[in-house]
């Protein structure tokens, strides 16, 4: 009995004794002592009796100080005293405790078999003051005082009797048929039970000759008893009568939708291991709270994963109302709820917001008002309404208590009212008070018709009694107990032949020593020296064999499918889910001020640092055109965009992994969830890219490139976002995520085209004609090239001249480098003749000559004569050599003439612009828009080798920005001014942006299917034995 209840009773008993003439009699003291002895041990009996006498003296003195002239009669005096004390004590009592005080008062009043008028007046006053309903007041008085069972509301009555009809009490009571019944073989007499609906309290009285006992004490016939939760009634020759069996008789009719959860020969073993869950059968109906108990590493979590469908059994099947848990998962959608041990809360949101967004994902057909009403109801049911506006906080910065967090976690699942609920370690890390509150919440769910499974590690006595059934697992995944929780200790004591095997509870306090259960199971053999050895007295397999023999049920044919409980749970449309996820994401990010502050200030601060360091000036005068650090700045801008995009998203999904685990039971759209993440990160990246460009371009005085730079940096950051999300979804730990980031970034740094030229890479991956494939796989290559080409090609100074410059450069390279080299090739072939030592080189040269003559014919319109047919190793002679050289000279004259025309056109254009603007403004235009060092890089001016002799052709290495790409499949050299797809010419900026977004879309596809995680799992499964061996060798030295 709770101390608050007992103290309230002592106060009321003292008042009753005070108002009696002459005080309490010796018989009254005897009755009080007898009453206290029934609920307390000898020491506490004396302590509370002394407290009673102190209260008695206090109220007697208080009564003397009252002006009795103001009280009309003795009844008024009673009313005054009782009403006053009840108003004081009821403030500290919950409804259930008030009911217990009232019932105990009735029990005390009837201790001597009589109830005086004064006592009845006191009972009436207590009832009114405690707001006891008339129905429950009348039922209690009829049951406990007058014993008029026919006057009790029939729905609130139960009778326990013999299973033989001739012993039934049907003839004695007119309402007998409307009562609930429990019939037990060998039972003598009748036990009547009253159910108090408002609090769920049970009161029993026994009329018979059988010796019955509970809580270690005998049940005295015809005397009322409050039946505490979890208490079992035992007697010789009869099966135990469990509290849960009695209580379910009263609540079962209220919930007609029955759930039958059945496992048939289920077993699960991990690959290459003996661990898992051994073969077992079970059949459990709704309305039960099942505890899963066992030591560490015995397979409790594996068992829970089997039961809720996350893990498929190796053999056997699990059914819910005949539906297979694994193959009929669509029909069972929304029926199963799961609360993991870890927090499923979004720490940045308030208590209310956590429930609200969960409700939006559970009730697709609810409007806003219905959603708010649902959330408010759950808050009230959980006792969290007063803290609804508090931010949840994380584990290290808790803003709500551990018990409140756990209730809120459970509330997220209870909101949608799943028929079967699984809870992993609900009391882990909680105080005993919070543990009882959480378990009471789960017990109430079971009493409303749900089926609740929970892993429990070391329950207290009170918590153990809340369970309707207890499962105990032993090492190796062996089930060793399936039965009543209170009887578990008796069972293991009996099986190990202990002296006090029949005693499950302490005879003085009624507590169960729950820690003894596992202690008995795992007790070790004592060696000759008197120490505990390594071997156990009873091995897990032996306990399992006892379970199979005595407890494991045997089933016949599977029952046909029956209807499943109907729920208001409706998954919203994918578009609605997307809106909810986006709103939830925005709300949680805005609530995290540190996150927003860092992400909004980090990028402009980096822009400021980079721009300041890169702002090179000569003699204190800054000119953009002379800033030799600008190309380096552009590459670092790409790295900043990529790095920030990657890091800002690297934990997005990882932090939600537990939430996603729970939402798996809701069949939430993964696509909607991912799109919400991508949408938010894209908006954040757009803001960050814009802030970077604004700050950097202002400081470096960059003109006319705002949109182009923003677009490139934004696209790069979005690629980084998608890469980070893939890592976030695939990695198991935050450490792994941040270890992997450098592994991804370093290749992108090296292969971005800025730090190492693609021509200077290792020969196995270098390609002189195009950017190597490994380079094309790097987003930095596309971003950096787009920035550099756009800065040179479309700045305000170069833009008018670019096409002319490109033509001039191309014809100039042909005439100045290609044609002289071709003439050298002709001379070599002529000199080599048919020398076999030079044959291979000659044949290569003929291929190159034919290739370039054809190319130049297209370029100039000049067609070689018939001699071209003999320009090969077999047909070559002095005549062909002479004609080839003559053709080269003709091409040279044609190209030089064209070059002169282009040069004149460019000079005329320059003069026109200079005349219009003036010399000073023209020079200013160049200084403010045309960066010399950037031009040097894209024109490859520092490289003296302007031509590269490959096996198939001569490759231009001069002026790559003015060089036309040769491939029609989008491939090109670095800094190409445009790309070609078929006959279509696409400028580098849109082409490269498209390439970045194609890579981003590919990453989104891999994210959707979680390819990285599947790949890692595959590697682990293939390499695990190797890594284990390597690890052992490493540890051993």
Buried (B, 14 or more C-beta within 10 A) or exposed (E): BEEBBBBBBBBBBBBBBBBBEEEBEEEBBEBBBEBBBBBBBEEBBEEBBEBBBEBBEEBBEEBEEEEEEEBEEEEEBBBBBBBBBBEEBBEEBEEBBBBBBBBBBBBBBBBEEEBEEBBEBBBBBBBBBBEBEEBBBBBBBBBBBEBEBEEBBBBBBBBBBBEEEEBBBEEEBEBBEEBBBBBBEEBBBBBBBBBBBBBBBBBBBBEBEBEBBBBEBEBEBEBBBBBBBBBBBBBEEBEBBBBBBBBBBBBBEEBEBBBBBBBBEBBBBBEEEEBBBBBBBBEBBBBBBBBBBBBEEBBBBBBBBBBBBBBBBBEBBBBBBBBBBBEBBEEBBBBBBBBBBBBBBBBBBBBBBBBBBBBBBBBBEBEEEEBBEBBBEBBEBBBBBEBBEBBBBEEEEBBBEBBBBBBBBBBBBBBBBBBBBBBBBBBBEBEEEBBBBBBBBBBBBBBBBBBBBBBBBEBBBBBBBBBBBBBBBBBBBBBBBBBBBBBBBBBBBEBEEBEEBEEBBBEBEBBBEBEBBBEBBBBEEEEEEEEEEEEBBBBBBBBBBBBBEEBBEEEEEEEEBEEBBEBBBEBBEEEBBBBBBBBBBBBBBEBBEEBEEEBBEBBBBBBBBBBEEBBBEEEEEEBBBBBBBBBBBBBBBBBBBBBBBBBBBBBBBBBBBBBBBBBBBBEBBBEBBBBBBBBBBBEBBBBBBBBBBBBBBEBBBBBBBEEBBBBBBBBBBBBBBBBBBBBBBBBEEEEEBBEBBEEBBEBBBBBBBBEBEBBEBEEEEBBEBBBBEBBBEBBBBBBBBBBBBBBBBBBBBBEBBBBBBBBBBBBBBBBBBBBEBBBEBBBEBBEBEEEEEBEEBBBBBBBBBBEBBEBBBEBBEBEBEEBBEBBBBEEBEEEBBEBBBEBBEEBBEBBBEBBEEBBEBBEEEBEEBBEEEEEEEBBBBBBBBBBBBBBBBBBBEEEEEBBEBEEEBBBBBBBBBBBBBBBEEBBBBBBBBBBBEEEEEBBBBEBBBBBBBEBBEEBBEBBEEBBBBEEBEEEEEEEEEEEEEEEEEEEEE
